[in-house]
Amino acid sequence: MHVRRKLIVGNWKMNGGIAALGEVAAVAEAARGAAGAEVAICPPFTLLAAAVTRAGGLVAIGGQDCHWDDSGAHTGSVSAAMLREAGARLVIVGHSERRAEQGETDSLVRSKAERALAYGLQAIVCVGESEAERQAGRAAERVSGQLAGSLPDPGGEGELVVAYEPIWAIGTGRTATPADVAGIHSAIRRSLLDRFGDSGGRIRILYGGSVNSGNAAELFAVPDVDGALVGGASLTAAQFVPIVEAAAHS
Ligand code: PEP
């Protein structure tokens, strides 16, 4: 039985300017007293280096995406190497918004995750079914296909993390029930053990989708929920810190 420390990752998406850096400092201060959980914030690239300074090593700072290449003619992109140099410790790859808006495929997500691991970053690989797939009873099948196609083989210095984010629960205020989450997370765990053997038991599986201070504790009590990827409720310390505290005390 592996002990997996809870990991809470805030995804600011395309939100936040210089004024929002005060929220990073406030979360860092709270994280000092929440040693039971690991805390990270992924701000827009424009704030990354300044956020690293404000986090003071108490909160890990990460990117919301990276390119599969290290450098070159890829206008508008940022590489895992660049993130690492700017002080990032993690990166989210394959978020459903990028899969939908940028047409990212499983194999592209896998290449990005490989580069992230090669540069010693935590690679948070997102998977999750749509509302239509859920209604059709195909959630588990969809997630297992995404895992097979998006997860890299072991390698590099970084840590692989999986985030299960049902698309219908993201930003909607609709959270999957603890029973739904338990079913999918245990299926994810089985597929990690099948593919990676014993080390699959060490990979953290986060839940994401309208997590807030009111539902965090019951989600963290579900077996194989090793933390959360939090969007809207990560934008202010007032909403994010109670989630961190729920994880630290779970
Ligand atoms: C997300 O974007 O990863 C997310 C889970 O968003 P929210 O918490 O707002 O549903």
Residues whose N, C-alpha, C, O or C-beta is under 5 A from the ligand:
A	BS01	PEP	N11 A169 I170 G171 T172 G208 G209 S210 V211 L229 V230 G231 G232 A233
